[in-house]
């Protein structure tokens, strides 16, 4: 039986952040990933300012800055009128070292940290290793994982589930995952077509409201990504067809035959685990909370989970038990997921898909009022950049 201090299920950005944090603190950590490598998920691609500050502690932020695009400005656009409400995170200069969103695909972070873990004396990463059994007692956690060749057993002091929406850790712990799934399907297209040539002053991040077909236009270093909803009745084959691609781009830029690099169908969820802790096991990232991607909060919130938990675990492993601290982790990060991430993403989606022109006009006027009032605008930017979320969570006893 393998013996280690901490097992982490999942080698995505959240799991690798947690693992590398602990390894750098001198803690033995084993990462189990069911896939053959870090998944190249196209969904998460935004790093917010406080997340970049946290990742500085792991000395990985300079790497991300080289890979990504700085996006201080983002737009709320009205598709029918063409009106744009602009916000600039550059106004937060002096409050953060990174007064911008960084657009960089999440797999760059996960892959870079996986390589660092594979070279670290305190860490072991096992790809192609699927967690199949969890049982814990007062002194540790027994686990089993399946490889292509065998079933291996592990005894760990602690277990962290960072294994995504279908988390095996969460299921083994019997923790409920309350919430809902949107009835719509969502289509994501990526293209190198220069969309900035078709829209004046197009930002790297654009939320485009429309009662018939709202969308998000998001620039990452290599492509533009377009996210838009589709009716539940539409088949996946129809949604990713050339005909539907042409319909989307004809309406967007008046052009057909546009080359796309990816055409992906998603279902979107709004769910939060009943607890982020059970005994010696914890949930972070998508295993603990899911939300629609509007605002780019999901991965960032997961990384915030990882830092909150790993700081506490490090202190406990080095200094002795502290049940109150671990319970506070669950309260703080669950509170952040419920009061900020869930509420904010639901509100943004409702604003973008509002079915009546009069309601959209009212929303637009509200955004303009925020933009035109300096104090309200700063509060809004601090909230959108997730500084307020972290402050609110830290205030939870």
Secondary structure, DSSP 8 states (H G I E B T S, - for coil): -EEEEEEEE--SHHHHHHHHHHHHTT--EEEEESSSS----SS--EE-HHHHHHHHTTT-HHHHHHHSEEE-EEEEEETTT--EEEEEGGGGBTTBS--SEEE--HHHHHHHHHHHHHT-TTEEEEES-EEEEEEE-SS-EEEEEE-SS-EEEEEEEEEEE---TT-HHHHHHT--EEEEEEEEEEEEEEE-S-GGGTSTT--SEEEEE-SS--EEEEE-SS-EEEEEEE-TTS-HHHHTSHHHHHHHHHHHHS------SEEEEEEEEEEEES-SEETTEEE-GGGTEE--STTS-HHHHHHHHHHHHHHHHHHHHHH---HHHHHHHHHHHHHHIIIIIIHHHHHHHHHHH-S-HHHHHHHHHHHHHHHTSHHHHHHHHHHHTTHHHHHHHHT--
